[in-house]
Amino acid sequence: MPVRLRLDVGYDGTDFSGWAAQPGRRTVAGVLQAALERLFGTGGATGLTVAGRTDAGVHATGQVCHLDVPAQRWAPLASTVAYRLAGLLPADLRVAAVTEVPAAFDARFSALSRRYAYRVTDTPWAAPVLRHRDTLTWPRPLDLAAMTEAAAALVGEHDFAAYCRRKQNASTIRTVLELGWHRDPDGVLVATVAADAFCQAMVRSLVGALLAVGDGRRPVPWPGGLLALRQRADAVMVAPPHGLTLVAVAYPGDAAGYAQRAGQTRARRG
């Protein structure tokens, strides 16, 4: 009988070609799967499923995935799996926790929301020296109040076709639960974006549109006005990937909630 495990994962995405396994490329899933097979044996870790696939260069501190392992392989390793993985994984990929969960748990479909942070600095001295890998340097001053006002129009359920890379027969209707900006004491501006789900390039496109407002190239109503479009807006810049970090994924509190949420998500996407 297999045991389902939840892995809480973090990674510096700089040197990864995204999450998804790709032949001949270093990816998060590829490196993680290889470590899991060394730990549990060939074919001993199956069904690796992630909450949200991240693009090349995007980071994570709160990524979640699940997999199944045979009970007889899990039992002798249960108390030491995180420690053992730390010795098998490279320094830019870490598993912070390994938890046995009900079979109804699905890292992707049971998720209630995903939360991202995007870091950008407009200071004259550029990104902080120890944060240049996860902070975008912007060449012009940014108006925090204008970006905050523009972001408010993007919260709620909308068709975000203008901000998504279109996939055939895929819905671009999403519910943005939170979208706001603040400036940290070191001068770095941080956008926080949470939604039930995101389509490809959506977060970086939202940030790109808001940066255009922040530096004065676009008026405050412009990002919200793009929601009337039913196709990708070519005028929207996709912000560079290295400023983006997946910071949290939220789930229901019990097995019944996992199954119910997964059913709702599959039905909506279908």
C-alpha positions in Angstrom: 0.0 0.0 0.0 1.6 3.3 -1.0 2.1 6.2 1.4 1.4 9.8 0.1 4.0 12.3 1.2 3.8 16.1 1.1 7.2 17.9 0.5 7.7 21.6 1.3 10.3 22.8 -1.1 12.4 25.9 -1.6 14.9 26.7 -4.4 17.0 29.4 -5.9 15.7 29.2 -9.5 18.7 31.0 -11.1 20.4 27.9 -12.4 17.3 25.8 -13.1 15.3 25.7 -16.3 12.1 25.8 -14.4 10.2 23.2 -12.4 9.2 20.7 -15.1 11.5 17.9 -16.1 13.1 18.4 -19.6 15.6 16.2 -21.4 19.1 17.6 -21.2 18.1 20.5 -18.9 18.7 21.0 -15.2 15.2 21.4 -13.7 13.9 21.3 -10.1 11.7 18.3 -10.7 14.5 16.4 -12.4 17.0 17.0 -9.7 14.5 16.3 -6.9 13.3 13.1 -8.6 16.8 11.9 -8.9 17.5 12.4 -5.2 14.2 10.7 -4.3 15.1 7.7 -6.4 18.5 7.4 -4.6 16.7 7.5 -1.3 13.8 5.2 -2.0 15.2 3.2 -4.9 14.4 3.1 -8.6 10.6 3.3 -9.0 10.2 3.8 -5.3 9.0 7.5 -5.6 6.2 7.9 -8.1 3.6 10.6 -9.1 5.7 13.7 -8.2 3.1 16.5 -8.5 3.7 20.2 -7.8 1.3 22.9 -6.6 2.5 25.3 -9.3 5.1 24.9 -12.1 7.5 27.8 -12.0 9.3 29.1 -15.1 13.1 29.2 -15.6 14.7 31.7 -13.2 11.7 31.9 -10.8 12.4 31.0 -7.1 10.4 29.4 -4.3 10.4 29.4 -0.6 7.0 27.8 -0.1 6.6 25.4 -3.0 4.6 22.2 -2.3 4.6 18.8 -4.0 3.4 15.3 -3.3 4.5 11.8 -4.3 3.7 8.2 -3.4 6.2 5.7 -1.9 5.7 2.1 -0.9 4.9 1.8 2.9 7.8 -0.7 3.4 10.3 1.8 2.0 8.9 4.8 3.9 8.7 3.2 7.4 12.5 2.8 8.1 13.3 6.3 6.7 10.4 8.3 8.0 12.2 10.1 10.8 15.3 10.9 8.7 14.1 11.7 5.2 14.6 15.5 5.4 18.1 15.1 6.8 19.0 12.5 4.1 17.6 14.7 1.3 19.8 17.6 2.6 22.8 15.4 1.9 21.6 14.4 -1.6 20.4 17.7 -2.9 22.5 20.7 -4.2 22.7 23.9 -2.2 20.1 25.7 -4.4 17.3 23.1 -3.7 16.1 22.2 -0.2 13.2 20.1 1.2 12.2 21.8 4.5 9.6 19.2 5.6 8.4 15.8 4.6 4.9 14.9 5.9 2.7 11.9 5.5 -0.7 13.0 4.3 -4.1 11.4 3.3 -4.3 9.9 -0.1 -6.9 12.6 -1.0 -4.2 15.3 -0.8 -3.3 16.7 -4.2 -0.6 19.4 -4.2 -2.0 20.9 -7.4 -5.8 20.4 -7.3 -6.3 20.6 -3.5 -4.7 24.1 -3.3 -6.9 26.9 -2.2 -4.5 29.6 -3.3 -0.9 30.4 -4.3 1.0 33.5 -3.1 3.9 35.1 -4.9 6.2 38.0 -4.1 8.0 40.1 -6.6 11.0 42.2 -5.5 12.1 45.3 -7.5 14.4 48.2 -6.5 14.6 51.7 -7.9 17.4 52.8 -5.7 20.4 54.4 -7.4 22.7 51.7 -6.0 20.7 48.9 -7.6 19.8 45.6 -5.9 21.2 44.8 -2.4 24.5 42.9 -2.8 23.2 39.7 -1.2 19.8 39.9 -3.0 20.7 40.6 -6.6 19.6 37.1 -7.6 16.0 37.6 -6.5 15.6 41.4 -6.9 15.0 43.3 -10.2 16.8 46.6 -10.6 14.6 49.2 -12.2 16.2 52.2 -14.0 13.6 54.8 -13.2 11.9 55.9 -9.9 8.7 54.1 -9.1 5.6 55.7 -7.6 4.3 53.4 -4.9 1.0 55.1 -4.5 0.2 54.9 -8.3 1.1 51.2 -8.5 -1.0 50.5 -5.4 -4.0 52.3 -6.9 -3.7 50.6 -10.2 -3.3 47.1 -8.6 -6.7 47.5 -6.8 -8.6 47.3 -10.1 -7.1 43.9 -10.8 -8.3 42.2 -7.6 -11.4 39.9 -7.9 -12.6 37.4 -10.5 -11.8 38.6 -14.0 -10.8 37.2 -17.4 -7.1 37.8 -17.4 -6.6 37.0 -21.1 -4.6 40.2 -21.6 -2.1 39.0 -19.0 -1.8 35.3 -20.0 0.0 33.3 -22.6 -3.0 31.7 -24.3 -3.3 27.9 -24.4 -5.9 26.3 -26.6 -9.2 25.5 -24.8 -7.8 26.8 -21.5 -9.8 29.3 -19.4 -8.1 32.6 -18.5 -10.7 33.4 -15.8 -9.0 33.7 -12.4 -9.8 35.1 -9.0 -7.0 37.4 -7.7 -7.4 37.5 -3.9 -4.7 40.0 -3.1 -2.5 42.3 -5.1 -0.6 45.1 -3.4 2.7 46.8 -3.0 4.9 47.9 -0.1 8.4 49.3 0.3 10.7 47.6 2.7 13.1 49.6 4.9 16.0 48.9 2.5 14.1 50.6 -0.3 13.0 47.5 -2.2 9.5 47.5 -3.5 7.6 44.2 -3.0 4.5 43.1 -4.8 2.3 40.5 -3.1 0.0 38.5 -5.4 -2.3 35.8 -4.3 -4.9 33.9 -6.4 -6.8 30.7 -6.6 -4.6 29.8 -9.6 -2.5 31.6 -12.2 -2.2 31.0 -16.0 1.2 31.0 -17.6 3.2 34.3 -17.3 0.2 36.0 -15.5 2.0 37.1 -12.4 5.0 38.6 -14.2 2.6 40.3 -16.7 0.6 41.9 -13.9 3.9 43.2 -12.4 5.1 44.4 -15.8 1.9 46.4 -16.3 2.1 47.9 -12.8 5.8 48.9 -13.3 4.8 50.8 -16.4 2.3 52.8 -14.2 4.9 53.2 -11.5 7.5 54.9 -13.7 4.9 57.1 -15.4 4.8 55.5 -18.8 1.1 54.5 -18.4 -1.8 56.1 -16.5 -3.2 54.5 -13.4 -6.4 53.1 -15.1 -4.5 51.3 -17.8 -3.9 47.9 -16.2 -7.5 47.6 -15.2 -8.7 48.7 -18.6 -6.8 45.8 -20.2 -9.3 43.3 -18.6 -11.7 44.1 -21.3 -9.5 42.4 -23.9 -10.0 38.8 -24.8 -6.5 38.2 -26.0 -2.9 38.7 -24.9 -2.0 42.4 -24.8 1.3 42.9 -26.6 1.9 46.2 -24.8 2.3 44.4 -21.5 5.8 43.6 -20.5 6.5 40.3 -18.9 8.7 41.2 -15.9 12.0 39.3 -15.7 11.7 36.0 -13.8 14.4 36.5 -11.2 12.4 39.0 -9.2 9.6 36.4 -8.6 9.3 34.0 -5.7 6.5 31.5 -4.8 6.2 32.1 -1.1 3.1 30.0 0.0 0.4 27.6 -1.0 -2.7 27.3 1.1 -4.8 24.1 1.6 -7.9 23.0 3.5 -7.4 21.6 6.9 -8.4 18.0 6.5 -8.8 15.0 4.1 -12.5 15.8 3.3 -11.4 19.3 2.4 -8.6 18.0 0.2 -11.0 15.9 -1.8 -13.7 18.5 -2.1 -11.4 21.2 -3.2 -9.7 18.9 -5.8 -13.1 18.0 -7.2 -14.1 21.7 -7.5 -10.8 22.6 -9.1 -11.0 19.8 -11.7 -14.6 20.6 -12.6 -13.8 24.3 -13.0 -10.8 23.7 -15.2 -12.6 21.1 -17.2 
